Every structure is written in C-alpha cells, then in structure tokens.
Amino acid sequence: MAKLNEKERDGLTGAQFAFEKQRKEPLENASHVRNAVARFNQVEGVTDAERDAAWKRIQAAAKKFNVDLHETGWREIGGKKS
C-alpha cells in the first residue's frame, strides 16, 4: 500500500477518508480503498449511520479506482454472503 506521510495525510479533506469525522481510512488510490474495506470492522466508536456514509465513500472511490467490491454492503464485510 502506498503510504501517506503526515503532511500528505494532513492535507486531505475529511471527505477523502472513509470515516470523515474520525479521519480514518484514506481513499487516495486503489490500494487505500482495498485497505479501507479490510480494516472497516476495526474502526471503533462510530455509529451505523457513520458506517453507512463511509461505505458510500468507499463505493465511490472503488468505482473511481476500478476496485471490484465483492460486498454489496458493509454488513457483509468479514461475514458470509447468503
């Protein structure tokens, strides 16, 4: 994954993170998008509404960077599809 240094990370707007308010999981490239999905369930202290908003940002970034998402919603992450 491409690492952001502190200056680059500080230069991102909140909307460039999956979790905007917490500034967690940047969505700057395909690698970051995949990482945001992998770490999604590790983010603590967020509401379901914040997770819904984060998932929408992840979906938009995935489309922008041509990342295939196998999950249709964040509740499927790490679980079995029915």
N, CA, C and O atoms as a GROMACS GRO file, in nm:
protein
  328
    1MET      N    1   0.083  -0.117   0.000
    1MET     CA    2   0.000   0.000   0.000
    1MET      C    3   0.088   0.124   0.000
    1MET      O    4   0.190   0.129   0.069
    2ALA      N    5   0.048   0.222  -0.077
    2ALA     CA    6   0.120   0.348  -0.078
    2ALA      C    7   0.096   0.419   0.054
    2ALA      O    8  -0.018   0.438   0.095
    3LYS      N    9   0.203   0.458   0.118
    3LYS     CA   10   0.190   0.524   0.248
    3LYS      C   11   0.183   0.674   0.229
    3LYS      O   12   0.250   0.731   0.144
    4LEU      N   13   0.099   0.736   0.310
    4LEU     CA   14   0.091   0.881   0.314
    4LEU      C   15   0.178   0.929   0.429
    4LEU      O   16   0.171   0.876   0.539
    5ASN      N   17   0.260   1.031   0.402
    5ASN     CA   18   0.333   1.086   0.515
    5ASN      C   19   0.240   1.182   0.589
    5ASN      O   20   0.129   1.210   0.543
    6GLU      N   21   0.284   1.230   0.703
    6GLU     CA   22   0.198   1.312   0.788
    6GLU      C   23   0.149   1.437   0.716
    6GLU      O   24   0.033   1.476   0.730
    7LYS      N   25   0.236   1.501   0.640
    7LYS     CA   26   0.199   1.624   0.568
    7LYS      C   27   0.092   1.594   0.463
    7LYS      O   28  -0.005   1.668   0.449
    8GLU      N   29   0.109   1.484   0.389
    8GLU     CA   30   0.010   1.445   0.288
    8GLU      C   31  -0.124   1.412   0.353
    8GLU      O   32  -0.229   1.454   0.304
    9ARG      N   33  -0.120   1.337   0.461
    9ARG     CA   34  -0.243   1.299   0.531
    9ARG      C   35  -0.314   1.423   0.586
    9ARG      O   36  -0.436   1.435   0.575
   10ASP      N   37  -0.238   1.515   0.644
   10ASP     CA   38  -0.297   1.637   0.698
   10ASP      C   39  -0.357   1.725   0.588
   10ASP      O   40  -0.447   1.804   0.614
   11GLY      N   41  -0.307   1.710   0.466
   11GLY     CA   42  -0.357   1.788   0.354
   11GLY      C   43  -0.486   1.736   0.293
   11GLY      O   44  -0.547   1.803   0.210
   12LEU      N   45  -0.528   1.617   0.333
   12LEU     CA   46  -0.651   1.560   0.280
   12LEU      C   47  -0.772   1.623   0.348
   12LEU      O   48  -0.768   1.656   0.467
   13THR      N   49  -0.880   1.639   0.272
   13THR     CA   50  -1.005   1.685   0.333
   13THR      C   51  -1.071   1.566   0.401
   13THR      O   52  -1.038   1.451   0.373
   14GLY      N   53  -1.164   1.594   0.490
   14GLY     CA   54  -1.235   1.488   0.559
   14GLY      C   55  -1.305   1.395   0.463
   14GLY      O   56  -1.313   1.274   0.487
   15ALA      N   57  -1.356   1.449   0.354
   15ALA     CA   58  -1.429   1.369   0.256
   15ALA      C   59  -1.339   1.271   0.183
   15ALA      O   60  -1.388   1.182   0.114
   16GLN      N   61  -1.208   1.284   0.196
   16GLN     CA   62  -1.116   1.193   0.131
   16GLN      C   63  -1.081   1.072   0.220
   16GLN      O   64  -0.991   0.994   0.189
   17PHE      N   65  -1.154   1.060   0.329
   17PHE     CA   66  -1.141   0.946   0.420
   17PHE      C   67  -1.272   0.870   0.420
   17PHE      O   68  -1.378   0.930   0.401
   18ALA      N   69  -1.266   0.741   0.440
   18ALA     CA   70  -1.390   0.664   0.452
   18ALA      C   71  -1.469   0.715   0.573
   18ALA      O   72  -1.589   0.740   0.564
   19PHE      N   73  -1.400   0.729   0.686
   19PHE     CA   74  -1.463   0.781   0.807
   19PHE      C   75  -1.421   0.927   0.821
   19PHE      O   76  -1.318   0.960   0.878
   20GLU      N   77  -1.505   1.012   0.766
   20GLU     CA   78  -1.475   1.154   0.750
   20GLU      C   79  -1.443   1.225   0.883
   20GLU      O   80  -1.338   1.288   0.895
   21LYS      N   81  -1.531   1.214   0.979
   21LYS     CA   82  -1.515   1.285   1.107
   21LYS      C   83  -1.391   1.237   1.183
   21LYS      O   84  -1.319   1.317   1.242
   22GLN      N   85  -1.367   1.108   1.180
   22GLN     CA   86  -1.254   1.049   1.252
   22GLN      C   87  -1.123   1.054   1.172
   22GLN      O   88  -1.016   1.026   1.224
   23ARG      N   89  -1.135   1.091   1.044
   23ARG     CA   90  -1.020   1.096   0.952
   23ARG      C   91  -0.946   0.961   0.952
   23ARG      O   92  -0.824   0.954   0.966
   24LYS      N   93  -1.026   0.854   0.935
   24LYS     CA   94  -0.971   0.719   0.930
   24LYS      C   95  -0.995   0.659   0.793
   24LYS      O   96  -1.098   0.682   0.730
   25GLU      N   97  -0.900   0.583   0.748
   25GLU     CA   98  -0.904   0.510   0.621
   25GLU      C   99  -0.910   0.604   0.500
   25GLU      O  100  -1.016   0.626   0.442
   26PRO      N  101  -0.794   0.659   0.463
   26PRO     CA  102  -0.789   0.745   0.344
   26PRO      C  103  -0.825   0.666   0.218
   26PRO      O  104  -0.804   0.545   0.211
   27LEU      N  105  -0.878   0.737   0.120
   27LEU     CA  106  -0.924   0.674  -0.004
   27LEU      C  107  -0.857   0.741  -0.124
   27LEU      O  108  -0.924   0.791  -0.214
   28GLU      N  109  -0.725   0.741  -0.125
   28GLU     CA  110  -0.649   0.813  -0.227
   28GLU      C  111  -0.610   0.733  -0.349
   28GLU      O  112  -0.570   0.790  -0.451
   29ASN      N  113  -0.620   0.601  -0.341
   29ASN     CA  114  -0.584   0.518  -0.455
   29ASN      C  115  -0.645   0.379  -0.434
   29ASN      O  116  -0.708   0.353  -0.331
   30ALA      N  117  -0.626   0.292  -0.530
   30ALA     CA  118  -0.687   0.158  -0.523
   30ALA      C  119  -0.639   0.081  -0.400
   30ALA      O  120  -0.719   0.011  -0.337
   31SER      N  121  -0.513   0.092  -0.367
   31SER     CA  122  -0.460   0.022  -0.252
   31SER      C  123  -0.526   0.069  -0.122
   31SER      O  124  -0.559  -0.011  -0.035
   32HIS      N  125  -0.545   0.200  -0.111
   32HIS     CA  126  -0.611   0.254   0.008
   32HIS      C  127  -0.757   0.208   0.016
   32HIS      O  128  -0.808   0.183   0.125
   33VAL      N  129  -0.823   0.198  -0.098
   33VAL     CA  130  -0.963   0.152  -0.099
   33VAL      C  131  -0.970   0.009  -0.048
   33VAL      O  132  -1.053  -0.023   0.037
   34ARG      N  133  -0.884  -0.077  -0.101
   34ARG     CA  134  -0.883  -0.217  -0.055
   34ARG      C  135  -0.852  -0.226   0.094
   34ARG      O  136  -0.911  -0.307   0.166
   35ASN      N  137  -0.760  -0.143   0.140
   35ASN     CA  138  -0.724  -0.142   0.282
   35ASN      C  139  -0.841  -0.092   0.368
   35ASN      O  140  -0.864  -0.145   0.477
   36ALA      N  141  -0.914   0.007   0.320
   36ALA     CA  142  -1.029   0.059   0.395
   36ALA      C  143  -1.134  -0.050   0.414
   36ALA      O  144  -1.196  -0.059   0.520
   37VAL      N  145  -1.155  -0.132   0.311
   37VAL     CA  146  -1.251  -0.242   0.323
   37VAL      C  147  -1.198  -0.345   0.423
   37VAL      O  148  -1.274  -0.393   0.508
   38ALA      N  149  -1.071  -0.378   0.413
   38ALA     CA  150  -1.012  -0.479   0.502
   38ALA      C  151  -1.017  -0.436   0.648
   38ALA      O  152  -1.032  -0.520   0.737
   39ARG      N  153  -1.003  -0.308   0.674
   39ARG     CA  154  -0.999  -0.258   0.812
   39ARG      C  155  -1.132  -0.202   0.860
   39ARG      O  156  -1.142  -0.155   0.974
   40PHE      N  157  -1.232  -0.206   0.776
   40PHE     CA  158  -1.360  -0.142   0.807
   40PHE      C  159  -1.415  -0.180   0.944
   40PHE      O  160  -1.456  -0.093   1.020
   41ASN      N  161  -1.415  -0.308   0.976
   41ASN     CA  162  -1.472  -0.354   1.103
   41ASN      C  163  -1.381  -0.326   1.223
   41ASN      O  164  -1.422  -0.347   1.337
   42GLN      N  165  -1.261  -0.279   1.199
   42GLN     CA  166  -1.169  -0.248   1.307
   42GLN      C  167  -1.188  -0.105   1.359
   42GLN      O  168  -1.136  -0.071   1.466
   43VAL      N  169  -1.261  -0.022   1.285
   43VAL     CA  170  -1.283   0.116   1.327
   43VAL      C  171  -1.384   0.116   1.442
   43VAL      O  172  -1.494   0.063   1.430
   44GLU      N  173  -1.343   0.176   1.552
   44GLU     CA  174  -1.427   0.177   1.672
   44GLU      C  175  -1.485   0.317   1.696
   44GLU      O  176  -1.432   0.417   1.648
   45GLY      N  177  -1.593   0.320   1.772
   45GLY     CA  178  -1.651   0.448   1.813
   45GLY      C  179  -1.728   0.520   1.704
   45GLY      O  180  -1.738   0.642   1.705
   46VAL      N  181  -1.783   0.444   1.609
   46VAL     CA  182  -1.863   0.505   1.503
   46VAL      C  183  -2.002   0.444   1.502
   46VAL      O  184  -2.021   0.328   1.539
   47THR      N  185  -2.098   0.522   1.461
   47THR     CA  186  -2.236   0.477   1.456
   47THR      C  187  -2.262   0.403   1.325
   47THR      O  188  -2.181   0.408   1.232
   48ASP      N  189  -2.376   0.335   1.319
   48ASP     CA  190  -2.415   0.269   1.194
   48ASP      C  191  -2.435   0.372   1.084
   48ASP      O  192  -2.404   0.345   0.968
   49ALA      N  193  -2.485   0.490   1.117
   49ALA     CA  194  -2.503   0.596   1.017
   49ALA      C  195  -2.367   0.640   0.961
   49ALA      O  196  -2.355   0.665   0.841
   50GLU      N  197  -2.267   0.649   1.048
   50GLU     CA  198  -2.133   0.684   1.001
   50GLU      C  199  -2.075   0.572   0.915
   50GLU      O  200  -2.005   0.599   0.818
   51ARG      N  201  -2.105   0.447   0.949
   51ARG     CA  202  -2.059   0.334   0.868
   51ARG      C  203  -2.129   0.336   0.730
   51ARG      O  204  -2.066   0.309   0.628
   52ASP      N  205  -2.258   0.369   0.730
   52ASP     CA  206  -2.330   0.380   0.602
   52ASP      C  207  -2.265   0.485   0.513
   52ASP      O  208  -2.243   0.461   0.394
   53ALA      N  209  -2.234   0.602   0.570
   53ALA     CA  210  -2.172   0.710   0.494
   53ALA      C  211  -2.032   0.670   0.446
   53ALA      O  212  -1.993   0.699   0.333
   54ALA      N  213  -1.957   0.602   0.535
   54ALA     CA  214  -1.822   0.557   0.498
   54ALA      C  215  -1.829   0.457   0.383
   54ALA      O  216  -1.748   0.462   0.291
   55TRP      N  217  -1.926   0.366   0.388
   55TRP     CA  218  -1.939   0.266   0.283
   55TRP      C  219  -1.970   0.333   0.149
   55TRP      O  220  -1.919   0.290   0.046
   56LYS      N  221  -2.052   0.437   0.149
   56LYS     CA  222  -2.083   0.509   0.025
   56LYS      C  223  -1.957   0.574  -0.032
   56LYS      O  224  -1.935   0.573  -0.153
   57ARG      N  225  -1.873   0.631   0.056
   57ARG     CA  226  -1.748   0.691   0.008
   57ARG      C  227  -1.654   0.583  -0.046
   57ARG      O  228  -1.586   0.604  -0.146
   58ILE      N  229  -1.651   0.467   0.020
   58ILE     CA  230  -1.568   0.356  -0.028
   58ILE      C  231  -1.617   0.310  -0.165
   58ILE      O  232  -1.536   0.287  -0.255
   59GLN      N  233  -1.748   0.296  -0.182
   59GLN     CA  234  -1.803   0.254  -0.312
   59GLN      C  235  -1.766   0.352  -0.422
   59GLN      O  236  -1.729   0.312  -0.532
   60ALA      N  237  -1.776   0.482  -0.393
   60ALA     CA  238  -1.742   0.584  -0.493
   60ALA      C  239  -1.594   0.577  -0.528
   60ALA      O  240  -1.557   0.586  -0.646
   61ALA      N  241  -1.509   0.561  -0.427
   61ALA     CA  242  -1.365   0.551  -0.451
   61ALA      C  243  -1.332   0.423  -0.527
   61ALA      O  244  -1.244   0.424  -0.614
   62ALA      N  245  -1.399   0.314  -0.495
   62ALA     CA  246  -1.376   0.186  -0.564
   62ALA      C  247  -1.409   0.202  -0.712
   62ALA      O  248  -1.335   0.154  -0.798
   63LYS      N  249  -1.516   0.269  -0.742
   63LYS     CA  250  -1.554   0.292  -0.882
   63LYS      C  251  -1.449   0.378  -0.951
   63LYS      O  252  -1.408   0.350  -1.063
   64LYS      N  253  -1.405   0.484  -0.883
   64LYS     CA  254  -1.305   0.576  -0.939
   64LYS      C  255  -1.174   0.506  -0.970
   64LYS      O  256  -1.111   0.532  -1.073
   65PHE      N  257  -1.132   0.415  -0.881
   65PHE     CA  258  -1.002   0.348  -0.895
   65PHE      C  259  -1.013   0.206  -0.950
   65PHE      O  260  -0.916   0.130  -0.945
   66ASN      N  261  -1.131   0.170  -1.002
   66ASN     CA  262  -1.154   0.038  -1.063
   66ASN      C  263  -1.123  -0.078  -0.968
   66ASN      O  264  -1.055  -0.174  -1.005
   67VAL      N  265  -1.173  -0.067  -0.847
   67VAL     CA  266  -1.158  -0.174  -0.748
   67VAL      C  267  -1.290  -0.249  -0.742
   67VAL      O  268  -1.396  -0.190  -0.719
   68ASP      N  269  -1.285  -0.380  -0.762
   68ASP     CA  270  -1.405  -0.462  -0.753
   68ASP      C  271  -1.436  -0.490  -0.606
   68ASP      O  272  -1.352  -0.542  -0.533
   69LEU      N  273  -1.556  -0.454  -0.566
   69LEU     CA  274  -1.602  -0.486  -0.431
   69LEU      C  275  -1.690  -0.610  -0.440
   69LEU      O  276  -1.783  -0.614  -0.520
   70HIS      N  277  -1.661  -0.709  -0.359
   70HIS     CA  278  -1.741  -0.831  -0.359
   70HIS      C  279  -1.860  -0.818  -0.265
   70HIS      O  280  -1.959  -0.891  -0.277
   71GLU      N  281  -1.852  -0.724  -0.171
   71GLU     CA  282  -1.959  -0.699  -0.077
   71GLU      C  283  -2.054  -0.595  -0.136
   71GLU      O  284  -2.012  -0.501  -0.204
   72THR      N  285  -2.184  -0.613  -0.109
   72THR     CA  286  -2.281  -0.513  -0.154
   72THR      C  287  -2.311  -0.412  -0.044
   72THR      O  288  -2.372  -0.308  -0.069
   73GLY      N  289  -2.268  -0.442   0.077
   73GLY     CA  290  -2.287  -0.352   0.190
   73GLY      C  291  -2.186  -0.381   0.298
   73GLY      O  292  -2.126  -0.489   0.302
   74TRP      N  293  -2.167  -0.286   0.387
   74TRP     CA  294  -2.062  -0.302   0.490
   74TRP      C  295  -2.093  -0.414   0.587
   74TRP      O  296  -2.002  -0.468   0.651
   75ARG      N  297  -2.218  -0.450   0.601
   75ARG     CA  298  -2.253  -0.558   0.694
   75ARG      C  299  -2.205  -0.695   0.645
   75ARG      O  300  -2.205  -0.792   0.721
   76GLU      N  301  -2.167  -0.702   0.519
   76GLU     CA  302  -2.116  -0.828   0.463
   76GLU      C  303  -1.965  -0.845   0.482
   76GLU      O  304  -1.911  -0.953   0.458
   77ILE      N  305  -1.898  -0.741   0.524
   77ILE     CA  306  -1.753  -0.747   0.538
   77ILE      C  307  -1.717  -0.847   0.648
   77ILE      O  308  -1.763  -0.837   0.761
   78GLY      N  309  -1.635  -0.942   0.611
   78GLY     CA  310  -1.589  -1.042   0.706
   78GLY      C  311  -1.689  -1.151   0.738
   78GLY      O  312  -1.661  -1.242   0.816
   79GLY      N  313  -1.804  -1.142   0.677
   79GLY     CA  314  -1.906  -1.244   0.702
   79GLY      C  315  -1.936  -1.323   0.577
   79GLY      O  316  -1.879  -1.298   0.471
   80LYS      N  317  -2.023  -1.417   0.591
   80LYS     CA  318  -2.063  -1.499   0.478
   80LYS      C  319  -2.182  -1.434   0.408
   80LYS      O  320  -2.272  -1.381   0.473
   81LYS      N  321  -2.181  -1.440   0.275
   81LYS     CA  322  -2.295  -1.393   0.199
   81LYS      C  323  -2.403  -1.499   0.202
   81LYS      O  324  -2.375  -1.618   0.204
   82SER      N  325  -2.527  -1.454   0.203
   82SER     CA  326  -2.636  -1.552   0.200
   82SER      C  327  -2.675  -1.586   0.059
   82SER      O  328  -2.765  -1.667   0.038
   0.00000   0.00000   0.00000
